[in-house]
Amino acid sequence: MLAIIDYGMGNLRSIANAFLALGCQVLVTRAATDLEAADAIVLPGVGAFEDGMRRLRELGMIEALSRQVLDRRKPYLGVCLGMQFLASESHEHGVTKGLGWLPGTVERIVPEGGAFKVPHIGWNDVEVVGFGPLFRDLAPRPVFYFVHSYHLRPVPESAHLVTSRCWHGTDVVASVSLGHIHGVQFHPEKSQAAGLKLLRNFLDSCAHEAPHA
C-alpha cells in the first residue's frame, strides 16, 4: 500500500490516479498514524517551502516520516516540493529548516541571460547523470514537466546523490537518490509515458526494499 501525504499543498488527484493506473493500492491521508501501515510513502507538493514544513509539522508528519523512512527504511518519493524538503534548509522568504536528510539548500533559480524565465514552467529534457532505479529503461535524456521557482542545491559532498540534471539558464538538479529515498523536481504524474515509467520504476524498487519492524 502506498501512502500519499495530503497536507493541503498539491494536486493529489493526478498523482494518485497515476499510481492507480499502475495497479497500486493508494491511500491519500492526513493522518500520521496511516504511515505505519504503508509499504512506501509519496510526498508531493507545490507552493512555499515554509508553509509546507509548517503544515507537515502541524499534522505530526515530520516525526512520522523520520520514524518510517529513516528508522524503518520505507521507500520515499518526494515530488517537487517533496524533493526540496529533503534539504537542510530553504532560503525562500528567509531561512526555514527542512527535513535535513540531504545536506544542501533550496535557493531561487537565477538563470543566465533573459531567455529563461522564472518560474520554470513547461517541458524540459533531463540528463541522467548517476545511477538511480527511477530511470531504468528510460532514454538518456527523457523529457518531464516542471513547475518551480526554487531548486535544491546539494553541498559538494552530496553531489554523487544527484541522478539527473536539466538546464534552465543555470544547472538545475532534477532528481536525487539516497538509497531508498528518492526526490524528483519535475512532475512525473504530468509527464505522460516517461512519467508513468518512472513511477513504475519507483514501485518496482519498493519491492526490493525490506522495511524493518
C-alpha positions as CSV (number, residue, x, y, z in Angstrom):
1,M,0.0,0.0,0.0
2,L,1.2,3.4,-1.0
3,A,0.5,6.4,1.3
4,I,0.3,9.8,-0.4
5,I,0.5,12.6,2.2
6,D,-2.1,15.3,1.9
7,Y,-1.0,18.4,3.7
8,G,-3.1,20.8,1.6
9,M,-0.4,21.8,-1.0
10,G,-0.6,20.0,-4.3
11,N,-2.8,18.3,-6.9
12,L,-3.1,14.9,-5.2
13,R,-5.7,13.6,-7.6
14,S,-3.4,13.4,-10.6
15,I,-0.6,11.6,-8.8
16,A,-3.0,9.3,-7.0
17,N,-4.6,8.5,-10.4
18,A,-1.2,7.8,-11.9
19,F,-0.4,5.2,-9.3
20,L,-3.9,3.7,-9.5
21,A,-3.4,3.4,-13.3
22,L,-0.3,1.3,-12.5
23,G,-2.4,-1.0,-10.3
24,C,-1.1,0.3,-7.0
25,Q,-3.2,0.4,-3.8
26,V,-3.2,4.0,-2.8
27,L,-4.2,5.8,0.4
28,V,-4.3,9.6,0.4
29,T,-4.0,10.7,4.0
30,R,-3.6,13.5,6.5
31,A,-3.1,11.1,9.4
32,A,0.4,10.4,10.5
33,T,-0.6,7.1,12.0
34,D,-1.6,5.8,8.5
35,L,2.1,5.8,7.6
36,E,2.6,2.8,9.9
37,A,0.6,0.5,7.6
38,A,2.2,1.9,4.4
39,D,4.7,0.0,2.4
40,A,6.0,3.2,0.7
41,I,5.4,6.9,1.1
42,V,4.9,9.7,-1.5
43,L,5.2,13.4,-0.5
44,P,4.1,15.7,-3.4
45,G,3.6,19.4,-3.2
46,V,3.7,22.8,-4.8
47,G,3.9,26.2,-3.1
48,A,6.1,27.8,-0.5
49,F,8.6,25.8,1.5
50,E,7.9,27.4,4.8
51,D,4.1,26.8,4.5
52,G,4.7,23.2,3.6
53,M,7.0,22.5,6.5
54,R,4.6,24.2,8.9
55,R,1.7,22.1,7.7
56,L,3.7,18.9,7.9
57,R,4.6,19.8,11.5
58,E,1.0,20.6,12.5
59,L,0.0,17.2,11.2
60,G,2.7,15.4,13.1
61,M,4.2,14.2,9.8
62,I,7.8,15.2,10.4
63,E,8.3,12.8,13.3
64,A,6.3,10.1,11.5
65,L,8.4,10.5,8.3
66,S,11.6,10.2,10.3
67,R,10.4,7.1,12.0
68,Q,9.0,5.3,8.9
69,V,11.6,6.4,6.3
70,L,14.8,6.8,8.3
71,D,14.3,4.2,11.1
72,R,12.2,1.6,9.2
73,R,13.6,2.4,5.8
74,K,10.4,2.6,3.9
75,P,10.8,3.8,0.3
76,Y,10.1,7.5,-0.1
77,L,9.4,9.6,-3.2
78,G,9.3,13.4,-2.9
79,V,7.8,15.2,-5.8
80,C,8.6,18.9,-6.5
81,L,8.3,20.5,-3.0
82,G,8.5,17.0,-1.6
83,M,12.0,16.8,-3.0
84,Q,13.0,20.2,-1.7
85,F,12.0,19.2,1.8
86,L,15.0,16.8,1.8
87,A,17.4,19.7,2.1
88,S,18.9,21.1,5.3
89,E,17.2,24.4,4.8
90,S,15.4,26.7,2.3
91,H,16.3,30.3,1.6
92,E,12.8,31.1,0.2
93,H,11.5,34.2,2.1
94,G,14.0,33.8,4.9
95,V,15.6,30.6,6.2
96,T,13.4,27.6,7.0
97,K,14.7,24.2,8.2
98,G,14.0,21.2,6.0
99,L,14.0,17.5,6.9
100,G,17.8,17.6,6.7
101,W,18.1,14.2,5.0
102,L,20.3,15.6,2.3
103,P,23.0,18.3,3.1
104,G,22.1,21.2,0.9
105,T,20.0,24.3,0.5
106,V,16.9,25.3,-1.6
107,E,17.5,28.5,-3.4
108,R,15.8,30.6,-6.1
109,I,16.7,29.8,-9.7
110,V,18.8,32.6,-11.2
111,P,19.2,32.0,-14.9
112,E,21.9,33.4,-17.1
113,G,20.6,35.9,-19.7
114,G,17.0,36.9,-20.4
115,A,15.9,33.8,-22.4
116,F,14.9,31.8,-19.4
117,K,12.0,32.9,-17.1
118,V,11.2,32.1,-13.5
119,P,9.2,30.3,-12.6
120,H,10.5,27.4,-14.7
121,I,7.3,26.1,-16.3
122,G,7.0,23.5,-19.0
123,W,8.7,20.6,-20.7
124,N,12.4,20.1,-20.2
125,D,14.7,17.2,-21.1
126,V,16.9,16.0,-18.2
127,E,20.3,14.4,-18.4
128,V,20.6,11.2,-16.4
129,V,24.0,11.6,-14.7
130,G,24.1,8.9,-12.0
131,F,22.7,5.5,-11.1
132,G,19.1,5.6,-9.9
133,P,16.5,2.9,-10.2
134,L,13.8,5.5,-11.2
135,F,15.4,5.9,-14.7
136,R,15.7,2.3,-15.5
137,D,14.8,1.6,-19.2
138,L,14.2,5.3,-19.9
139,A,16.1,7.3,-22.6
140,P,19.4,9.0,-21.6
141,R,17.6,12.4,-21.9
142,P,13.9,11.8,-21.0
143,V,11.5,14.8,-21.0
144,F,9.5,15.8,-18.0
145,Y,7.2,18.6,-16.9
146,F,8.4,21.2,-14.5
147,V,6.7,23.9,-12.4
148,H,9.0,25.6,-9.8
149,S,10.9,28.8,-8.9
150,Y,13.4,27.3,-6.4
151,H,15.7,24.3,-6.7
152,L,17.7,22.0,-4.5
153,R,21.5,22.6,-4.3
154,P,23.3,19.8,-2.6
155,V,26.7,20.5,-0.9
156,P,29.6,19.3,-3.0
157,E,30.0,16.2,-0.8
158,S,26.5,15.2,-1.7
159,A,26.9,15.7,-5.5
160,H,27.1,11.9,-6.0
161,L,23.4,11.7,-4.9
162,V,22.3,13.6,-7.9
163,T,20.8,11.3,-10.6
164,S,19.7,13.8,-13.2
165,R,20.1,17.5,-14.1
166,C,18.5,19.9,-16.5
167,W,19.4,23.3,-17.9
168,H,17.2,26.4,-17.4
169,G,19.7,29.2,-17.8
170,T,21.6,27.5,-14.9
171,D,22.2,24.0,-13.8
172,V,19.2,22.6,-12.0
173,V,19.2,19.3,-10.0
174,A,16.2,17.4,-11.4
175,S,16.4,14.3,-9.2
176,V,18.3,12.7,-6.3
177,S,18.5,9.2,-4.8
178,L,19.8,8.3,-1.3
179,G,19.3,4.5,-1.3
180,H,15.6,4.0,-0.7
181,I,14.9,7.8,-0.6
182,H,14.2,9.5,-3.9
183,G,13.2,13.0,-5.0
184,V,12.2,14.5,-8.3
185,Q,11.9,18.2,-9.0
186,F,9.6,17.6,-12.0
187,H,6.1,16.2,-12.0
188,P,6.0,12.6,-13.3
189,E,2.2,12.5,-12.9
190,K,2.0,15.2,-15.6
191,S,4.8,13.8,-17.8
192,Q,2.9,11.2,-19.9
193,A,4.6,7.9,-20.8
194,A,8.1,8.9,-19.3
195,G,6.5,9.9,-16.1
196,L,4.4,6.7,-15.7
197,K,7.5,4.7,-16.4
198,L,9.4,6.5,-13.7
199,L,6.6,5.9,-11.2
200,R,6.5,2.2,-12.3
201,N,10.2,2.0,-11.6
202,F,9.7,3.5,-8.1
203,L,7.1,0.8,-7.4
204,D,9.4,-1.9,-8.7
205,S,12.2,-0.5,-6.5
206,C,9.9,-0.7,-3.5
207,A,9.7,-4.5,-4.0
208,H,13.4,-4.8,-3.3
209,E,13.3,-2.9,0.0
210,A,12.6,-4.7,3.2
211,P,11.4,-2.2,5.9
212,H,12.5,-3.1,9.4
213,A,9.9,-3.5,12.1
